[in-house]
Amino acid sequence: MSYAMSIDLVQPFDEVVPQVKQALAANGFGIVAEIDMQKTLWDKIGVDIEPQLILGACNPGFANSALQIEPSIGLLLPCNVVVRQAGSLTVVEAINPEMLVSLTLNPALAGLAKQITVALSQTLEVLRGTA
């Protein structure tokens, strides 16, 4: 099982970022954290990388359900979605929610993981439709 769900888009990074945020919102996810990795690595260690943004996406209903099943699941929240430039492509990657089950070894999370997978897959499909 891959730890990521991913799509490649031909649009420029700066055009894709707002589309990702909009697609996540349309599927019930808010952005609770945003990390500009390009800026952070340049500021902290002087390393220049291609644009890369980590979005901490949270669907409060899913988060609450997960916490009810597995109180320590907060270690794996929010769902990270990465938008990064890779040469001429913009890559959008989301954590595979089924990893929640693998990492916690809690099979009670399986049903919820499937629901989250559907929501994130729908998000990626919306973005794929804009390509």
Wavefront OBJ file of the C-alpha trace (Angstrom):
o trace
v 0.000 0.000 0.000
v 1.335 3.416 -0.924
v 1.367 6.080 1.763
v 0.229 8.718 -0.738
v -2.489 9.452 -3.246
v -1.073 11.620 -6.024
v -1.838 13.398 -9.271
v 0.331 15.362 -11.689
v -1.024 18.541 -13.247
v 0.324 20.660 -16.092
v -0.842 23.973 -14.610
v 1.694 26.192 -12.831
v 2.149 25.790 -9.084
v 0.694 29.249 -8.314
v -2.512 28.387 -10.188
v -2.884 24.954 -8.599
v -2.588 26.039 -4.938
v -5.908 27.960 -4.825
v -7.597 25.178 -6.806
v -6.433 22.634 -4.218
v -7.745 24.758 -1.354
v -11.085 25.188 -3.117
v -11.383 21.463 -3.922
v -10.573 20.543 -0.318
v -13.209 22.987 0.965
v -15.775 21.535 -1.415
v -15.135 18.145 0.194
v -15.436 19.359 3.788
v -11.784 20.080 4.578
v -10.509 23.312 6.042
v -6.876 24.346 6.057
v -5.591 24.543 9.642
v -1.889 24.832 8.826
v 0.180 25.928 5.860
v 3.939 25.438 5.576
v 5.936 26.957 2.717
v 8.813 24.479 2.550
v 10.709 26.478 -0.080
v 10.745 29.571 2.145
v 11.413 27.622 5.342
v 14.422 25.754 3.975
v 15.846 28.911 2.421
v 15.376 30.925 5.627
v 16.672 28.218 7.982
v 19.506 26.540 6.090
v 19.974 28.452 2.832
v 18.806 25.596 0.627
v 16.758 26.443 -2.452
v 14.144 23.919 -3.559
v 11.291 24.119 -6.030
v 8.030 25.509 -4.616
v 6.423 23.131 -2.127
v 3.509 23.840 0.169
v 2.271 21.527 2.905
v -1.407 22.054 3.712
v -2.773 20.664 6.956
v -6.297 19.740 5.881
v -8.901 18.959 8.520
v -12.446 17.722 8.218
v -13.799 18.261 11.764
v -16.338 15.451 11.490
v -13.740 12.928 10.388
v -11.267 14.190 13.013
v -13.828 13.819 15.787
v -14.783 10.320 14.660
v -11.131 9.288 14.522
v -10.459 10.668 18.012
v -13.431 8.701 19.383
v -11.978 5.487 17.961
v -8.295 6.146 18.635
v -7.538 8.906 21.178
v -3.878 9.173 20.119
v -4.759 9.691 16.442
v -3.989 13.383 16.878
v -0.373 12.424 16.219
v -1.418 11.725 12.624
v -3.718 14.715 12.162
v -4.381 16.817 10.181
v -4.371 15.097 6.802
v -1.370 16.505 4.976
v -1.801 17.568 1.386
v 1.318 18.639 -0.477
v 1.443 20.830 -3.564
v 4.880 20.879 -5.142
v 6.500 21.846 -8.363
v 8.392 19.029 -10.060
v 9.983 20.407 -13.180
v 7.200 21.346 -15.568
v 4.516 19.593 -13.516
v 2.695 20.459 -10.330
v 2.230 17.426 -8.110
v -0.613 17.208 -5.605
v -0.231 14.506 -2.983
v -2.457 13.538 -0.085
v -1.733 11.130 2.707
v -3.444 7.793 2.103
v -5.984 7.583 4.963
v -5.667 3.804 5.025
v -2.265 4.412 6.593
v -4.187 5.371 9.752
v -5.142 1.738 10.133
v -1.651 0.473 9.312
v 0.142 2.821 11.691
v -2.244 2.484 14.617
v -2.916 -1.222 14.144
v -6.523 -0.379 15.005
v -8.899 -2.136 12.596
v -11.797 -0.092 14.010
v -10.479 2.830 11.923
v -10.931 0.940 8.633
v -14.441 2.189 7.870
v -13.568 5.778 8.655
v -10.364 5.530 6.618
v -12.436 4.436 3.620
v -14.719 7.468 4.036
v -11.765 9.837 4.227
v -10.196 8.134 1.210
v -13.366 8.788 -0.785
v -13.366 12.478 0.206
v -9.695 12.964 -0.666
v -10.080 10.978 -3.896
v -12.977 13.226 -4.885
v -10.771 16.235 -4.182
v -8.055 14.896 -6.463
v -10.585 14.025 -9.166
v -11.923 17.594 -9.125
v -8.368 18.806 -9.671
v -7.734 16.258 -12.406
v -10.801 17.623 -14.192
v -9.190 21.058 -14.304
v -6.116 19.760 -16.123
l 1 2 3 4 5 6 7 8 9 10 11 12 13 14 15 16 17 18 19 20 21 22 23 24 25 26 27 28 29 30 31 32 33 34 35 36 37 38 39 40 41 42 43 44 45 46 47 48 49 50 51 52 53 54 55 56 57 58 59 60 61 62 63 64 65 66 67 68 69 70 71 72 73 74 75 76 77 78 79 80 81 82 83 84 85 86 87 88 89 90 91 92 93 94 95 96 97 98 99 100 101 102 103 104 105 106 107 108 109 110 111 112 113 114 115 116 117 118 119 120 121 122 123 124 125 126 127 128 129 130 131
